[in-house]
Structures are given as structure tokens and as C-alpha cells.
């Protein structure tokens, strides 16, 4: 494994982050309201810690401007699917998050104007896909693992395949606590795949077993699944995540990875963690790396 060249990540400061509505089982607005000031301050500290950890690992970071009334704007993984300098903007299932769409679109247009993206496009009318949260890139297999059911439509598979010209392996998510693919599955740079078995249907688990060799499958047990340990940011051999058990940490070390834990408990209250708070802008397919696909200027 080598360090990623110029890892480029999109984030959003949590000035307005809160759990003010409930659209997944993790969210409890009344609990947040009881300790709002303390939790909001903790969220800012935790986000800063994540930002620092990513910079220490060599990432370049751009920011989406925070907006009042959009508490989940911090979860930039949901903004779009990005590959080969092309962005496919998200469309959200719940009205509570749909107001984020124009703000994310404006950010991506600015990135395009700076030459950081070659194109910014929208999904076909009526198709829902919540960005990289449900469309996780697997560099080893040159494909997207796409989750559908709770938040995204199975039909989005065809839109992603058409836009990016790569394979999409679409799996139904079976547990409402793992409502996005990025809460349940994480491809690692060496070809291993972290995954939460119970987040998938038996058919979905069979697909994972078919596509990923047994010695590359790393099952995430319930203790770590509830910490969203699979919601990790991978930068070379460094995995940045909220936390994991000694057992999982040792298993990852056996595969050559170094875990950098940075607490994100405030964001876990919203069902999000490290990966949710980030969006990689620099992902490249095998064709692009070989020079067969045009990239941003």
C-alpha cells in the first residue's frame, strides 16, 4: 500500500449541526435538546479533531459553507457521487434534507469553475441517491458498492453506471440502523472489505462473499458496528474512524493498517461518523489512471 496522491476531501464545519429531527433510528431530538449547548460544543471539538487527523494523514480539504437550518449539511458524503473528475449530485429521500441540494450544487459548480471537476450533473428525474453515502468506491475491484432501500433507489444503479462507465454492485440494506451503505461496508486500500453482515440480506451477503475472497473479508461485530467502525476514512495504510474494539484494531493491524481513532460521539447521535463527514474528490477509476478517460483540467 502507498499513500494516496493528493487526497482531496470535501467537508463542512458543524456551526449549525444538531439533532433537530429524526430520520433514522440513531436520532433523538429530545435527548439532544436537553444538552444542546454541551453537545454542540462537543461536535465542534470532534469535527476539528477529525479535520486535523485527515490533514496529518496528508489530505487537502475544501469546505462547504455551513448554513443555518441545515444541520446535516456536515455530512458531505451525501452531497454527490464523485469519480474521474465528474460529480453526480445527490437527491435526498427525506424533505428534511432536500433543502441541502441547492447548497451542495452551488459548491460543486464553484469547484468546477476552479478546474477541480470536469462536470457536474444531476440524476434522472424521480431517482433518489444519497451520494457517496450509498455509493462507496472500491478501488481494488474498480466498482461502486451501492446500498438501496432505506434512502436510495435501486434504479440509481443505472444512472451511476451510465455516468461513470464502471460496474455498480447494488445491495439491499436490511437493517434501518445501517441506512446508508457507508455505515455497513468499507473497502480498504489493500483489497480487504470491512462489513457488517447483519446490515445485508442473505442475498447481499452472498454477493459480498462471491466478490471478496474469504481472507479479505473483515466482519464487523455488533460492538463495533454500533460505533460505526465501518464508517472509516482510508488514507493509505491509515484508517481514521471514531473508535473500535481492541479485537478489530488487532485484526486491521494484521492486514497492515494503522487505526487513528478520533472521537465523534456527537455525530453518532445522528447516525454518522468519519466517512459521513467527508467526501473524496480525487477518486479515479482504472481507466482514468491508465489515461483512457479524461480528467479535470
N, C-alpha and C positions, 0 to 999 in steps of 0.2 A: 504493500500500500504506500501511496505517496500523498503528500499534502495537496489539496485541491489548488489549482492555479487561479488566483484572484477570485476566491469565493465571494460572491456578491449577494447580499441579503437585504430584503426589504422588511422594515419594522415600523411600529407606531408607538410613540410614548403613551403611557397609560394615564394621562391627566384626567380623563373622563371615564376611566374604567370603573365599572360597578356591576353587581349582580342585581339588576333592576327589573328583570322579568325571568320567566322560567320556560326554556325551550328544550331542555334536556334534563335527565334525572339528577345531574350534579348541582343544578341551580336552585337556590333557596333565597329569594329576595328578602324575606322577613329576617332570616339569620344575618344576612349582610347588613340590613338596615340597623340592627341592634348595635353593631360595632363599625359603622360606616367609616368614621374618621380613621380609626386604627387600621382597618383593612385597606383603605385607600392608600394610606401612607406605606403600609407593608408592600402593596402592589408596586408602588413606585420604586422602593428599595430593591425588590426582587427583579423587576424589569431591568434596572440598572446593573444588577449583578449578572443577569443573562447577557446583556449588551456587552459588558466588559469581558465575559468569558468568550464570547464569539470573536471579539476583537483580538483577544490574546491568542486565539487559535488561528488568526490570520485573515479573518473576514473583513471585507469592506461593507459598510452598512449605509443604506439610504433610508429616509424616513417618510412615511405618510403623515401629513399634518393631522393632529388629533382634532376632533370636532365634538362640541357639546351635544348630548343627546344620542351619541353613537358609542355606547360603552364597549361593544365588541369589535370596534374598528382596530383594536390592538391585535386581533387575531388575523394577521396579514396572510397567513397560509390560505385563507379562504378567498383572497382577493381575485385570484386568477390561476390558471394553469400556464406555466411558462417553460418553454423549451426551444432551443435553437434560435434565440432572439425573438421569438414570437410569443405573444400573450393572448390567451383566450379568457376573456373576462367572465367572472362568476355571475350566476343568477341564483339568488337565495330562496329557500323554501318558505321561511317564516317572514311575515311582514315586519317583525321587529328588526330584522337585519337588512331588509331590502333597501332602506334608506342609505346604506353604506355604498351601494353600487355606483352612484354618480361620483362619489369622492374617490373611490378606487380608480374609476375610469379616468378621472382628471389626472391622478398621479401617474398612471401608465402613459397617458398622452404626453406628459412632461418628460418621462423617461425616454419615450420615443423621440421627442424633439431634441434631446441631448445625444441621440445616437446610441443609446444603451439598448434599445429594442428596435427591431426591423418592422414589426407590425403589431397592431392591437386590434383584436376582433371580438365580436360578440357571438354568443351561442344562438342557434336557431330559435325562433320564437316558440315559447311554450316548453322549452327544455331547461331543466334545473340541474346545475352542477356547482357545488360549493368549492371551486378552486382546487388547489393542491391539497386541501384537507381531505378531499375524496379522490384525489388523483395523484398518487405517490409514485415518483420516478424511481425505477430500478435500473441503475446504470449497468450492472453486470449483465442483465438479461435484455437490456435495451427495450424496455416496455414500461407502461404505466399499470400499476395495480389500482383499480378503480372500485370504490365502495358505492353501493346504491341501496336504496330502500328508505332509510330514515330521512335523509336530506337531499340526495341526488337521484336523478332518474337513470334507469338502465339505458335509455335511449341516448344519453350523453356520450356513451361509448363511441358511437358512430361519428359524432361531431369531433371528438378528440382524435380519432384515427384519421379523419379527413384533414383536420387542421395540421397535424404534426407528422403524418405519414409513418407512425410507429404502431406497434401492437398495443392493444389495451386488454388486460385481463380483468373483467368485471365480476365482482363477487358481492353477493347479497350480505349485508350486515344483519346479524340475528339478535343482537343484544342492544337495547336502547341506550345503555351506558356507554357503548362504543359506537357512537352515532356517525362518526366520520372514519374513513379508512386510516387516517393518521393517528388515531387513538389505539389502533389494533394491529398495525403492521408497519415495520420499518426495515427497508432493505439497507444493508450495511455495505460499505465500500468494497469489502473483500468477497462479496457474493453471499454472505450469510443473510438470513432474514429473521428478524425478531418478530414474533407474532403472538397474539392472544387467541388460543384455539377456540375458546367458547364465544368469541365475538362473531364467529362464522357458522354458517350452516354446515351440515356434514358434507354437502356437495362442494362448498367453498374450501373446507379443509382438505378435501381430496384433490382439488386443483392445486393448492399450495404444496401438498406432498408430491404431486406429479411434476411441478415446475422447479421445486427446490430440493436438492439432494438431502438425505437424512442428516449428514454431518454438517450441513449448512443451516438447518432449521434450529432456531433457538426459541423454545416455548417460554412465554412469559406467564408465570404462575399468578394466581389471584392476588397475592400480596403486592406484587409489582405492577400488575395490571391496574389496581386501584390507585397506584401512584402515577399512572400514565407513563410508565417507564418506556413503553414503545414509542412514545411521542418525543423522540430524541432528534437532535440536530447532529448530523455526521459530518465532521470536517477531518478528512484523512483518517488517522487512527484515533482521533479524539471524538468521544460521544458526549455531547452536552445535554444533560437531562436534569429533571427536578430531583431525582433520587432513585435509588434501587437497593435491593437487599444485597447482603454480602455474597449470597449464593449466585445471584445474577451477575454481580460485578466480577466474581471469580470466573464465571463462565465466559464472560466477554474478554477478560484478560487472557484466557486460554487461546482465544482467537486473535490476540494481538491488539486489542483495543484498550484505550485508557479512558475511564469514565471521569468526566468532570461534572460533579453534582453541584447544582446551583438552585437553592430552594425557590419554589414557585407555588407555594401553598395557596396564595390569594387567587391565582388563576385556575388552580384545580377546582376551586369553588364554582367556576363557570364551565368546567369540563375541558379546560385547555392547559397546555404545558409548553415545553420549549419549542417543539416543531410548530405548534399552532401560532406561536408568536413571531414566526419568521416565514419568509418566502424567498427561496433561492431564485435569483435572476440569471444565473450563469450556466444552468444545466445544458448539456449538449448531448445529442444522440450520437450513435456510432457513425452515421452517415455524415453528420456535421463535422465530427472530429477527423474524418477522413477527407474532408474538403468537398464532399458531394452535395452539400446543402449550403446555401448562402446564409451568412450570419449578419448581425447588426454591424453597421459601419463603425 
